[in-house]
Amino acid sequence: MSTVSWICPWCDTPASRDSAKRTLCACRECTCGAIGLAAQMCDTDEIVGDATNLFQLGWQAGSVGFTDLQLADIVRSGIDVRGGMLDPDDLFPSHRVIWFRKFDST
């Protein structure tokens, strides 16, 4: 990855703080409260699993084993989800980042 940058999709600032949270994926936290989780493209299930553990969520029975359905469960539980890229110049990225943040109630 030539230009790795964790840009928060909510406040558009770099999330430079490495997280102290225990995750399988690389994890960064933004000052706005967003959490970015990154892994290889083929490991989206690890990102979803880490998010589930961080926010202490559960799945609907029919969602188990289906990453897209599990992401929908995360959204239904009050967590906003946005995608991102670690290297915007990479045409064939090997890693992806998914951002998570609790919905702002205001």
DRENDO-1510 file (C-alpha; in Angstrom, 1 decimal, always signed):
<recs>
REC; n; res; u; v; w
REC; 1; MET; +0.0; +0.0; +0.0 .
REC; 2; SER; +1.7; +3.2; -1.2 .
REC; 3; THR; -0.4; +5.9; +0.5 .
REC; 4; VAL; -2.0; +4.4; +3.6 .
REC; 5; SER; -4.4; +6.9; +5.2 .
REC; 6; TRP; -7.3; +6.3; +7.4 .
REC; 7; ILE; -9.7; +9.1; +6.5 .
REC; 8; CYS; -12.8; +9.2; +8.6 .
REC; 9; PRO; -15.9; +9.2; +6.3 .
REC; 10; TRP; -17.9; +11.4; +8.8 .
REC; 11; CYS; -15.5; +14.2; +9.7 .
REC; 12; ASP; -13.1; +13.8; +6.7 .
REC; 13; THR; -10.0; +13.9; +8.9 .
REC; 14; PRO; -7.2; +11.4; +9.3 .
REC; 15; ALA; -7.7; +8.9; +12.1 .
REC; 16; SER; -4.1; +8.6; +13.3 .
REC; 17; ARG; -4.8; +7.0; +16.7 .
REC; 18; ASP; -4.0; +3.3; +16.8 .
REC; 19; SER; -6.7; +1.6; +18.8 .
REC; 20; ALA; -6.1; -0.1; +22.1 .
REC; 21; LYS; -9.1; -2.3; +21.4 .
REC; 22; ARG; -8.5; -6.0; +21.0 .
REC; 23; THR; -9.3; -6.9; +17.4 .
REC; 24; LEU; -8.2; -9.4; +14.7 .
REC; 25; CYS; -8.2; -6.6; +12.2 .
REC; 26; ALA; -6.1; -3.4; +12.0 .
REC; 27; CYS; -8.1; -0.8; +14.0 .
REC; 28; ARG; -8.0; +3.0; +14.2 .
REC; 29; GLU; -10.2; +5.4; +16.1 .
REC; 30; CYS; -11.2; +8.9; +15.1 .
REC; 31; THR; -11.7; +11.7; +17.5 .
REC; 32; CYS; -15.4; +11.9; +16.4 .
REC; 33; GLY; -15.9; +8.4; +17.8 .
REC; 34; ALA; -15.7; +6.4; +14.6 .
REC; 35; ILE; -13.8; +3.1; +14.5 .
REC; 36; GLY; -12.2; +1.9; +11.3 .
REC; 37; LEU; -11.4; -1.8; +10.9 .
REC; 38; ALA; -9.2; -3.0; +8.0 .
REC; 39; ALA; -8.3; -6.4; +6.6 .
REC; 40; GLN; -7.6; -8.1; +3.4 .
REC; 41; MET; -10.5; -8.0; +0.9 .
REC; 42; CYS; -11.2; -11.7; +1.4 .
REC; 43; ASP; -11.5; -11.2; +5.2 .
REC; 44; THR; -14.6; -9.0; +5.4 .
REC; 45; ASP; -16.1; -11.6; +7.8 .
REC; 46; GLU; -13.3; -10.7; +10.3 .
REC; 47; ILE; -14.1; -7.0; +10.1 .
REC; 48; VAL; -17.8; -7.8; +10.7 .
REC; 49; GLY; -16.9; -10.1; +13.6 .
REC; 50; ASP; -14.7; -7.5; +15.2 .
REC; 51; ALA; -17.4; -4.9; +14.9 .
REC; 52; THR; -19.9; -7.3; +16.5 .
REC; 53; ASN; -17.6; -7.9; +19.4 .
REC; 54; LEU; -16.7; -4.2; +19.9 .
REC; 55; PHE; -20.3; -3.1; +20.0 .
REC; 56; GLN; -21.5; -6.2; +21.8 .
REC; 57; LEU; -24.1; -7.1; +19.1 .
REC; 58; GLY; -25.9; -10.3; +18.1 .
REC; 59; TRP; -27.2; -11.7; +14.8 .
REC; 60; GLN; -30.6; -12.6; +13.6 .
REC; 61; ALA; -30.7; -16.3; +13.1 .
REC; 62; GLY; -30.9; -16.0; +9.3 .
REC; 63; SER; -27.9; -13.7; +9.1 .
REC; 64; VAL; -25.3; -16.2; +10.4 .
REC; 65; GLY; -22.7; -16.9; +7.7 .
REC; 66; PHE; -23.9; -14.0; +5.4 .
REC; 67; THR; -21.7; -10.9; +5.8 .
REC; 68; ASP; -24.1; -8.5; +4.0 .
REC; 69; LEU; -27.0; -9.6; +6.3 .
REC; 70; GLN; -24.8; -9.2; +9.3 .
REC; 71; LEU; -23.8; -5.7; +8.3 .
REC; 72; ALA; -27.6; -5.0; +7.9 .
REC; 73; ASP; -28.1; -6.3; +11.5 .
REC; 74; ILE; -25.3; -3.9; +12.7 .
REC; 75; VAL; -27.1; -1.0; +11.1 .
REC; 76; ARG; -30.5; -2.0; +12.6 .
REC; 77; SER; -28.8; -2.1; +16.0 .
REC; 78; GLY; -28.0; +1.7; +15.8 .
REC; 79; ILE; -24.5; +1.6; +14.3 .
REC; 80; ASP; -23.8; +3.6; +11.1 .
REC; 81; VAL; -21.6; +1.8; +8.6 .
REC; 82; ARG; -19.5; +3.3; +5.8 .
REC; 83; GLY; -16.9; +1.9; +3.5 .
REC; 84; GLY; -13.5; +3.4; +2.8 .
REC; 85; MET; -10.1; +2.8; +1.1 .
REC; 86; LEU; -6.7; +2.8; +2.7 .
REC; 87; ASP; -4.9; +3.7; -0.6 .
REC; 88; PRO; -7.1; +5.8; -2.9 .
REC; 89; ASP; -4.6; +5.4; -5.8 .
REC; 90; ASP; -4.6; +1.6; -5.8 .
REC; 91; LEU; -6.7; +0.3; -8.7 .
REC; 92; PHE; -6.6; -3.2; -7.3 .
REC; 93; PRO; -6.6; -2.9; -3.5 .
REC; 94; SER; -5.7; -5.9; -1.4 .
REC; 95; HIS; -7.2; -4.4; +1.8 .
REC; 96; ARG; -10.4; -2.7; +2.7 .
REC; 97; VAL; -11.6; -0.6; +5.6 .
REC; 98; ILE; -15.1; -0.4; +7.0 .
REC; 99; TRP; -16.0; +2.3; +9.4 .
REC; 100; PHE; -18.5; +2.1; +12.3 .
REC; 101; ARG; -20.0; +4.8; +14.5 .
REC; 102; LYS; -23.0; +4.8; +16.8 .
REC; 103; PHE; -25.8; +6.9; +15.3 .
REC; 104; ASP; -25.9; +10.5; +16.6 .
REC; 105; SER; -29.2; +10.9; +18.4 .
REC; 106; THR; -29.3; +14.7; +17.9 .
</recs>
